[in-house]
Amino acid sequence: MPQDEAVIGRTGEVLIGTRGPAGPGEVLVHVRGGSETFLAWSEEPLPVGATVLVIESRGCREVGVIEWVDPLDALGDSAEAG
């Protein structure tokens, strides 16, 4: 199955929680000037609303994801505190 290289490295939001090895969830990924939904697999369960980073395309609208915290968010917090 062809991989969708455009989604790798993109961020998104969990719409239906993933269950780790027990099964996929669903994510909304910001790609191609809009947003698209994909089945999402992760090593650890991820809750609804979590921000994710797409780390692989499994083809056929399936992706591998990890939870993502933007490192620049931490800079904004320290700038506000200082």
Protein Blocks (a to p, Z undefined) as FASTA:
>chain_A
ZZdfklgopacddfbdcehjnoccdddddeehiacddddddfbdcdehiacddfbdeejh
iacddddddfklmmmmmmmmZZ
